[in-house]
């Protein structure tokens, strides 16, 4: 019997998101245009958004991140 092997460099966490259909469609179009996976497109868009927050939100997230890392 074959066994499942997960690559060691796999560092993703699985989350379920409910997104509006029009948003999913636009992200899929973008992913297809750039020849990347839907997941990669979503990750890049989220990363860009987090890097471009206003300063107040960025400070709050930084504080919460410290709290979060001590819990886990």
Secondary structure, 3 states (H helix, E strand, C coil): CCCCCCCCCCCCCCCCCCCCHHHHHHHHHHHHHHCCCHHHHHHHHHHHHHHCCCHHHHHHHHHHHHHHHHHC
